[in-house]
Amino acid sequence: MKRLLLLGDEAIAQAAIDAGLSGMYAYPGTPSTEIMEYIQSSGLASERNIHREWSSNEKTATEAALGMSYAGKRAMVAMKHVGLNVAADGFINSALTGVNGGLIVVSADDPSMHSSQNEQDSRFYSKFAFIPCFEPSNQQEAYNMIFDAFELSEKYKTPVLLRITTRLAHSRASVELTGAPAPEKKLKLPSDPVQFVLLPAIARKRYKALLSSYETIRYDARIAKYNSFKDGKKRDLGIIACGIAYNYLMENISGSSGDYPVLKIAAYPFPNDLIKEIAGRCKELLLLEEGYPFIEDGLRGFLDTGTKILGRLDGTIPRDGELNPAIVAKALGFTVSTGKKVPDLVKMRPPSFCKGCGHADMFIALLEAVKPFGPGRVFSDIGCYTLGALPPYNAINACVDMGASVTMAIGAADAGLFPSIAVIGDSTFTHSGMTGLLDAVVKNSPVTIIISDNSTTGMTGGQKSQATGRLEQICTGIGVSPEHIKIIVPLRKNHEENVRIMNEEFRYKTVSVIIASRECIQTATRRKKTETSNE
Amino acid sequence: MKNDIILSGVGGQGILSIAAVIGLAAVENNLYLKQSEVHGMSQRGGDVQSHFRLSDNPVSSDLIPYGQADLIISVEPMESLRYLPWLSKHGWLVTNSNPFINISDYPPVDEILSEIRKIKNNIIIDADTIAKEIGSARSGNIVVLGAASPFIEMPFASLENAVRKLFERKGEEIVEVNLKALKAGRNFTGK
């Protein structure tokens, strides 16, 4: 058997190829980005010409994947957890349409917010949408689950959610691959021509069918094989561990301190009997979940057997943040022997703009241009340029969700704030900023939109941006007056001129767009290196 | 056998290359391993670390428990101190002495070095100068790895093979200079 050293993300990608994937869809987002990147660099994927282009956003990616499934082929779509908010409309309704070819939606959660604005738990989306969910505890399990997820998806004609978290996505381990990769599915239309037509009359029928099949899936062997109960001699405490939390548990009890009854949960929905079985044996139940107290919340609401429940909601485990071996050890009552304290002289080292970053020069100009109008009027967005919030810039007043800079600037202008300014990156603009710009144009909103264009999706490592070479045309097409679309190059030597242009556009009483264009220093350096080595 | 290693530095300093070398060597030695990395926002000049776990038994947690790391390998001195809670009583701290100063309140370097010297088992190496001497200023990270290599429970030859494998697509010259860097670090600690 072939073994490879793979990140969790890469194990998922390799498994999808090996399972006969025909289309991969995604928008970059930490910690999910490497799934698409792995498929883009795979020899077999290129030989088979598996679809592997980035999409404009998670919604377009999810819908395109659903389209490929409609045509009978296996598709996968990957995103970070907050991307699932963007894709939610398609995701939730795809449960009602069901699928034709197998469809897997990967959502990579980021508990402790290493690189995100919240730590939402995607398992809630699974329950909300009645879509089954797998939650691997390690890289090998992630690999194996993809095959079962595709089969489950096709058997019950349902999309399947694969929920992972940062520590699995970005941790490497040896993974054993199956034999020869499965062939791709053939093009085959759905047998029911109205399956995907969610007119109310059809949707009502499909919803009833969905509710019933979701209950059947609970007892399917592909769910059962990932949920295992192992009894132990102890009767005072039983432990339920979900996904990667199981590893932290095993780190603590694999030796002589074991003997607890342990229920490992890695697939949803699971039969209630599993919980009843472990609860019936123990006085207390400890819930270990990476993310929100998803199962714990349900147990506290409904289980009234006298079993005491310990977890995130009673303070046994911290209410927020990711788990680690020490948190689990403390919850088990073990002593944790920590090494020396971090000396006081060690200072925080937050991320910062790279040397030679165009965003930085854009902010330096912006700060000077906005000064006459006073502070509190710059709405920004998600990307490297969010670092403009940190000292010495302290240049932005908002960063909420993809595209919100444009629309929040509009709302603030509606309230009378003038000038009202948005700062958004090129890739974020084509992800979710264009519709906001249309709103601004239609109502002549007095806003200035600065598109800080580095011609890449920078924060996630420099993926292709859909905006590259198209920004001016897009803005003209949406209806921004061409004389108020200004192109500037954010370099120190252009500083005076850039300040003047910004200042003029801030004073302009309807929509203006400033495209501050300079290639990302990271991608530029990499490009130059490849060019030299190819010479 | 169990070898828990923390790699630390600042985003862009090449700790993932160190991780890749140890990873390749571990595969050659048929060891179980888990290696957790930081991608995303911190890579932009923030503090980054990688937890590297080697064992001849399956590894459960992707993260090293507090107080259990056998080794901290750091390409930046202040960053080496950030992970002391993970270092075991008998563990080694191996660090580059050259600071990477991208914050305004960076403490005086001599104070940092004297904190490091308080750790019983410490190696402080001027990896930048050594790397320049062998003609590759960018191989400082591999020099540090070489200095830490006596505390990695694998034959030195496996690390050399791994360096060869990792850099082979960049040409023989790059391979040779990195092998030299590895050896120079090794010799420093050996003295």
Interface residues (C-beta under 8 A of the other chain):
Chain A: L5 L7 T30 P31 T33 E34 H114 S115 R167 L168 H170 S171 R172 A173 S174 I244 N247 Y248 M250 E251 S254 N324 P325 A326 A329 V336 S337 T338 G339 K340 K341 V342 P343 L345 V346 K347 M348 R349 P350 P351 S352 F353 C354 C384 L387 M459 T460 G461
Chain B: V10 G11 G12 G23 L24 V27 Y32 L33 K34 Q35 S36 E37 V38 H39 G40 M41 S42 Q43 R44 G45 G46 D47 V59 S60 S61 D62 L63 I64 P65 Y66 G67 A69 M78 E79 L81 R82 L84 P85 W86 L87 S88 K89 G91 N102 I103 D105 Y106 P107 E111 I112 E115 I119
